[in-house]
Amino acid sequence: MSGQNGTGNLRREQGDFQFQGAAGQRVKRFDDVRKNNLFLGIVPDRDVALRAVDIARDVSERHGLSRHIRPPDVMHVSLNAIGKYVAFPEDAVFAVSAAMAAVKAAPFEVNFDRVVHFTGSRAVVLCNPIRSEEMMDLHVQLAKEMWAAGLTFTFNRNFMPHMTLFYSDGALAEHMLAEPLCWVVREFVLIRSFIGESEYEYLGRWPLIG
C-alpha cells in the first residue's frame, strides 16, 4: 500500500481521510451542529490511561508547562484519520464500519518509553522512535480496507504512533521515562470527538483476534 493510491499527502502526523456517500451523494446532516472529528484509534485500559495522566502531571509540574492535562477518558493513540464534519456524518460512519469488518489482526503490545514535544502541533506526547511493526501493519491494513471500499484517503508512511498528554508552547527536551508505559492492544475503535471539547463517543469496536 503506498501513498500514490490516495492523495499523496504525507506528514509526520497522520493525515485526514475524507468520505462521500454512494454515487458521490453528500453526507447527510442532522440536528447535531457540534463539529465532529472522526478517526480510528486505540484506547488504553483505564489503569493505563490513569498512569498516562500521572506522567503528564509530573512532566507539567517539573517543567512549569500547561496544567490542562487531557483527562483519562480521552487518552488514545490515533491510527487513521477519517475527517472533520459540521454535522454527524452517518454515511461516513456506515461506510467505515463496513470496511473495518474485514480487518484481521492479532493483539500486540504498545511500549511508549519517552516524552517528546511536537513543536509544530504543540503536543507533548508519549511515544517510541522504534515503531511497533504490529501497529504499523494495522495502520496500513486499515488504509487498505478503506481504499478497497472506494473511500478516499491520504496515507502517512511516516506515521508515528503517540499518545498526546497536553499541549504547550513551552520548550521541552525529549527524555526517557523511568518506566515505559506498556499495555496489550486487544481492539481498535471508531471515535467521534467534538472539536474544542474533551468529549469522545465510541461508534464502533473491532477485536484483534490472534
N, C-alpha and C positions, 0 to 999 in steps of 0.2 A: 504494500500500500504506500503510495507516495503522494506528495502534495500536488502533483500535477493533475490528479483526478479531481481535486477541489479547486479552490481559487488561488492556491499557491501563496497564501498569506501566512508566512511563518514568523512567529515571535517567540521570545523566551517563555512568556506565559501563554497558556492555551488560548486559541482564537475562538471566535464566535461561530456557531453553527446556525444557519438560517433556514427556515422552512416555509413551504407553501402547501396549501391543501391540494386535493386531487384536481388534475387538469388546470393547475395554476390558479385555482379559486383563492380568494383572500381568506385569511384566517377569520373565523367568527369572533365577534366581540360581545362581551356580556356586561352586566352592570358593575362588575368589579373594576374600578378605574385605577386602582393602585398599580404602579408599574411593576411588571413581572420580569424576573430573570430565571430562565430555565437552564439547568445543567445536570450532567451525570456526575456522581461523585461517590466517595467513600465516607461513611460516618463511623467514627471510632466508638468503642464501648464507652459507657458512662464514666467508668473509673479512669479510662484513658483521657477522656475529654476533661475531666476534673484535674488530672495531673498536668495537662497542657495549660490550663488556666493558672495553676500554681507556678509553672515555669514562666508564663507571661508576666505574672505579678512580680516575681523575683527579678526578672530582667528589667522590667519597667522601674521598679524601685531602686535597684542598684545603679542604673544609668540615668535616672531622672527623666524618663521618657513619658509617653502618654499613659494616662490612667484609664483610658477607655478600652479595657480588655474585652475581647469577644467572650460572650457567655458560653458555657459548656454546650448548650443546646444547638449552637450553630458552628461548633468546631467540625471541620471536614477537610477532605482532600478532594479538590476538583479533578475530574478526569477529562471530560469533554463538554465544552460549552455548547449550548443549543441556540439561545438568542434572547433578546430583550423585547418585551411586548407591552403596549399600553394597556391591554386588557388580557384576560386569561385566554391563552391560545389552545382551545380544545382540539383543533385539528392537529397541531404540532404534538401535543401530548399523546393523542391516539396513535399517530404515525411512529413516534419514537418508541412507545411501549410495544407496538407490534414488532418493530425491528429488534428490540432488545431481547425478545423471547428466544431468538436464535443464538444468543451468545453462550458459548461453552468455555468455562474456565474453572480452575481449581483454586481453593483457598490459598492465600500466601501471606507472608509476614511483612509488615511495614516496620522500618527501622530508621527513625529520624534521630541523628546524633549531634546536630548543631543548630545554632540560631544564626540566621542570616537576615540582613536588611536589604530588601529590593528597593533601591533608591528611586527608581523610576515610578513605581506604584506606591512608595512609602510604606510598604508592608514589611512588618517584622515577622519572620516565619520560622518554622521548624522544617528542616529538610535534610537530605543526604546527597552529596555530589555523586555517590555511586548509586545510580538509579536501579531500582528493583526491576529485573528482567520481567518478572510476572506482571508487575503493574504496567510496564511499558507495553507488554503484549496485550493486556486488557485494553489499554488506551487505543491501540491500533485496531483491535478487533471491534470495538465499539464504533470507530470511524468506518470500518469496512462494512459493518451491518447497515449503518445509515446510508452509505453510498449505494449498497446493493438494493436498498429500498427506494432509491431515487431521491433521497433527501440531500439538499445542497449543504455543503460543509466546507470548512477550512481545517486543514490538518497541521498540527505543530510538531515537526520532527524533533524540535528542541525542548519538548515537554519536560518540565522539571517538577515532579510531584512535591507538594509542600502543604503545610497547614499554617494558615495565617493566624497570628496571635493578636495583633493590634496594628494600628497604623501610626507612624511617627515621622516628623520632619527632622528630628534629631539624629545625629550620626551614631552609628553602632557598628563596631567591628565584628566580623564573624568570629564566633567562639564555640567551642565544643561543650556539650552537656556533660555533667558529671556522670549521668546515667542516661543512655538513649531512651527515647520514647518508642516502645515497641508494642505491637498487637497483631493478631491474626485477622485478616480481612476475610469475611465469610459471605459478603453480599455487596452489591453496588446498588445505588438508589437514584431515582429521578427526583431532583429537588427543585421546588419553586421557592425562590426568595423574593421578598418585597424590597425593591430598591430603596435604600435610605432607611431601612428598618432592620432591626435584629430579629427577624421572624422568618422561619422556614416552614415549608409544608412538604411532606414526602408524598409524592404522587405515585410511586411505584418502587418495588423492591424485587431484585433478582438474585437468588442464591448462587454462590460459587460452589460447585459440587466436584469433589475430587474423584 
